[in-house]
Amino acid sequence: MSDPAFAKSLDELAAILKRLNEESDKLSARISQFEATLLALNPGVSASVGKPFRLNEVDGAGAQLAFLKWEEKWGLWVVRAKYQKVGDGWRLSPGGGQSVIRLVDATREDRAAAVEQFPHLVEVLKAAATKRLALIEAANKRAE
């Protein structure tokens, strides 16, 4: 193609995509670092952020960030499923046909949206771990 405007447009596209890929790689590295930090803490508890980060409130289709064990591997996962509003939160719909994908392998859009929920996920994990600690401490006390 010898059209200079087309060639210029293609060059601009290449530059934009180069930056997009670089930024995506940085985001993936940050996600991997956060996941490694959580794994090193060895929480042994699952947690998911209340409201899905991507949600169609009409049909309930959405994606939710979770730290859980899936197929024998702990990590950060995206749970894509049907959700239903329960009180002031959202829960998986029974029989909603879910799929689970590692966060680092999710779409760019899902990764970008999920990262915003990292602080909330830490708070949910803290609450779950505190509850589990109380349960284990009580069991140890009974076993004395």
C-alpha positions as CSV (number, residue, x, y, z in Angstrom):
1,M,0.0,0.0,0.0
2,S,1.5,3.3,-1.0
3,D,-1.1,5.6,0.6
4,P,0.9,7.8,2.9
5,A,-2.1,8.5,5.2
6,F,-2.7,4.8,5.6
7,A,1.0,4.1,6.4
8,K,1.0,6.9,8.9
9,S,-2.1,5.6,10.6
10,L,-0.6,2.1,10.7
11,D,2.6,3.5,12.3
12,E,0.5,5.4,14.9
13,L,-1.4,2.2,15.6
14,A,1.8,0.3,16.1
15,A,3.0,2.9,18.6
16,I,-0.2,2.8,20.6
17,L,-0.2,-1.0,20.7
18,K,3.4,-1.0,21.8
19,R,2.5,1.2,24.7
20,L,-0.7,-0.8,25.5
21,N,1.4,-4.0,25.6
22,E,4.0,-2.4,27.9
23,E,1.4,-1.1,30.3
24,S,-0.5,-4.5,30.2
25,D,2.8,-6.2,31.1
26,K,3.3,-3.8,34.0
27,L,-0.2,-4.5,35.3
28,S,0.3,-8.2,35.0
29,A,3.5,-7.9,37.0
30,R,1.8,-5.9,39.7
31,I,-1.0,-8.6,39.9
32,S,1.6,-11.4,40.1
33,Q,3.5,-9.5,42.9
34,F,0.3,-9.0,44.9
35,E,-0.7,-12.7,44.4
36,A,2.8,-13.8,45.5
37,T,2.5,-11.7,48.6
38,L,-0.8,-13.3,49.5
39,L,0.5,-16.8,48.8
40,A,3.6,-16.1,51.0
41,L,1.2,-15.2,53.9
42,N,-0.4,-18.7,53.5
43,P,-3.8,-17.5,54.6
44,G,-5.6,-20.9,53.9
45,V,-8.9,-19.1,53.7
46,S,-10.9,-18.1,50.6
47,A,-12.5,-14.7,50.1
48,S,-14.2,-12.8,47.4
49,V,-15.1,-9.2,47.1
50,G,-18.8,-8.5,47.6
51,K,-19.9,-6.8,44.4
52,P,-18.7,-8.1,41.1
53,F,-16.3,-5.7,39.4
54,R,-18.1,-6.2,36.1
55,L,-21.9,-6.7,36.4
56,N,-24.9,-6.5,34.1
57,E,-27.6,-5.8,36.7
58,V,-30.4,-6.7,34.2
59,D,-29.4,-10.4,33.8
60,G,-27.0,-10.7,36.7
61,A,-24.0,-11.7,34.5
62,G,-20.8,-10.6,36.0
63,A,-17.2,-11.2,37.1
64,Q,-15.9,-11.2,40.7
65,L,-12.4,-11.1,42.2
66,A,-11.6,-13.9,44.6
67,F,-8.7,-15.3,46.4
68,L,-9.3,-19.1,46.6
69,K,-8.1,-22.6,45.8
70,W,-9.3,-23.7,42.4
71,E,-8.2,-27.0,40.8
72,E,-5.7,-27.5,43.7
73,K,-4.0,-24.0,43.2
74,W,-4.4,-21.1,45.5
75,G,-4.4,-17.6,43.9
76,L,-6.2,-14.6,42.6
77,W,-9.1,-15.7,40.3
78,V,-11.9,-14.1,38.4
79,V,-15.2,-15.9,38.8
80,R,-17.5,-15.3,35.9
81,A,-21.1,-16.3,36.6
82,K,-24.6,-15.2,37.2
83,Y,-25.1,-13.2,40.4
84,Q,-28.2,-12.2,42.3
85,K,-28.7,-9.2,44.6
86,V,-29.0,-10.3,48.2
87,G,-29.6,-7.5,50.7
88,D,-26.9,-4.9,50.0
89,G,-24.5,-7.4,48.3
90,W,-24.3,-9.9,45.5
91,R,-24.0,-13.6,45.6
92,L,-23.5,-16.4,43.0
93,S,-26.8,-17.5,41.7
94,P,-27.5,-21.2,42.3
95,G,-26.9,-23.2,39.1
96,G,-25.5,-20.0,37.5
97,G,-22.9,-21.9,35.4
98,Q,-19.6,-20.3,36.5
99,S,-16.2,-20.2,34.9
100,V,-13.0,-19.4,36.8
101,I,-9.9,-18.0,35.3
102,R,-6.6,-16.8,36.9
103,L,-6.7,-13.0,37.2
104,V,-3.3,-12.7,35.5
105,D,-4.8,-14.5,32.5
106,A,-8.0,-12.4,32.4
107,T,-8.8,-9.7,29.9
108,R,-7.0,-6.4,30.2
109,E,-10.3,-4.8,31.2
110,D,-11.0,-7.3,33.9
111,R,-7.4,-7.0,35.3
112,A,-7.7,-3.2,35.4
113,A,-11.1,-3.4,37.2
114,A,-10.0,-6.1,39.6
115,V,-6.9,-4.2,40.7
116,E,-9.1,-1.5,42.1
117,Q,-10.6,-4.1,44.5
118,F,-7.3,-5.3,46.0
119,P,-7.6,-3.2,49.2
120,H,-11.1,-4.4,49.7
121,L,-10.0,-8.0,49.1
122,V,-7.4,-7.6,51.8
123,E,-10.0,-6.4,54.3
124,V,-12.3,-9.4,53.4
125,L,-9.3,-11.7,53.9
126,K,-8.5,-10.2,57.3
127,A,-12.1,-10.7,58.4
128,A,-12.2,-14.3,57.2
129,A,-8.8,-15.0,58.9
130,T,-10.0,-13.4,62.1
131,K,-13.1,-15.6,62.2
132,R,-11.1,-18.7,61.4
133,L,-8.6,-17.8,64.2
134,A,-11.4,-17.5,66.7
135,L,-12.7,-20.9,65.6
136,I,-9.3,-22.6,65.9
137,E,-8.6,-20.9,69.3
138,A,-11.9,-22.1,70.7
139,A,-11.2,-25.7,69.4
140,N,-7.8,-25.7,71.0
141,K,-9.3,-24.5,74.3
142,R,-11.9,-27.3,74.2
143,A,-9.2,-29.8,73.5
144,E,-7.1,-28.9,76.6
